Amino acid sequence: MSSLEGYMLPCLSKKLLGMDCLGCGLQRAALFLFKGEFVLAFKMYPAIFTLFILAFFLIFNLFIKFKHDETIKISLVILNLGIIVTSFILKIIN
């Protein structure tokens, strides 16, 4: 166990209701990503890479505005929601 794992927030949904939420695994996936364990990060939370792309785009767009940026933002949000919901459903089914 790395020193950062001790500081992770517990999932209240999992604690109180006994089931995962849509964000379960995100913290551990980010930790795997920062350690360079990309496959484990993806297996833990499949939307991790597209969320980083979205975050990078949003920060980039704060400083540089260009044509169609709203369309790109909306598309990235829809893509992320689709991946998150699909992986959540698959986790429940399996």
C-alpha positions in Angstrom: 0.0 0.0 0.0 1.4 3.4 -1.0 1.5 6.3 1.4 -1.2 8.1 -0.7 -3.8 5.3 -0.3 -4.2 6.2 3.3 -5.6 9.6 2.4 -8.2 8.4 0.0 -11.8 9.4 0.7 -14.2 6.5 1.4 -17.3 6.0 -0.8 -20.3 7.0 1.3 -22.6 5.1 -1.1 -20.6 1.9 -0.6 -20.4 2.4 3.2 -24.1 3.3 3.8 -25.9 1.4 1.0 -23.4 -1.4 0.3 -23.2 -0.7 -3.4 -20.7 1.1 -5.6 -21.5 4.6 -7.0 -20.7 6.0 -10.4 -17.4 7.4 -9.1 -16.1 4.3 -7.3 -12.6 3.5 -8.4 -11.7 7.0 -9.7 -9.2 7.8 -6.9 -7.4 4.5 -7.2 -7.4 4.8 -11.0 -5.8 8.3 -10.7 -3.2 6.9 -8.4 -2.4 4.0 -10.8 -2.2 6.6 -13.6 0.3 8.7 -11.7 2.3 5.6 -11.0 2.4 4.8 -14.7 0.2 1.7 -14.5 -2.1 2.6 -17.3 -3.8 -0.7 -17.9 -4.6 -1.0 -14.2 -6.0 2.5 -14.2 -8.2 1.7 -17.1 -9.4 -1.5 -15.5 -10.2 0.3 -12.3 -12.1 3.2 -13.9 -12.5 3.1 -17.7 -13.3 6.8 -18.0 -10.0 7.9 -16.4 -8.3 8.9 -19.7 -11.3 10.7 -21.2 -11.8 12.6 -17.9 -8.2 13.8 -18.1 -8.7 14.9 -21.7 -11.8 16.8 -20.6 -10.0 18.4 -17.7 -7.1 19.4 -19.9 -9.4 20.8 -22.5 -11.4 22.8 -19.9 -8.2 24.3 -18.4 -6.7 25.0 -21.9 -10.0 26.7 -22.9 -9.8 29.1 -20.0 -6.8 30.7 -21.6 -7.4 30.2 -25.3 -10.8 30.5 -26.8 -11.6 29.2 -30.3 -14.5 28.4 -32.6 -16.6 25.4 -31.7 -15.2 25.1 -28.1 -18.7 24.7 -26.7 -19.4 21.8 -29.0 -16.2 20.1 -28.0 -17.0 20.5 -24.3 -20.5 19.1 -24.7 -19.2 16.2 -26.8 -16.5 15.3 -24.2 -19.0 15.5 -21.3 -21.5 13.2 -23.2 -18.6 10.8 -24.0 -17.5 10.7 -20.4 -21.1 10.2 -19.1 -21.6 7.4 -21.6 -18.4 5.6 -20.5 -19.1 6.1 -16.8 -22.7 4.9 -17.0 -21.8 1.9 -19.3 -19.0 0.8 -17.0 -21.2 1.2 -13.9 -24.0 -1.0 -15.5 -21.4 -3.6 -16.6 -20.0 -3.6 -13.0 -23.5 -4.2 -11.6 -24.3 -7.0 -14.1 -21.1 -8.9 -13.4 
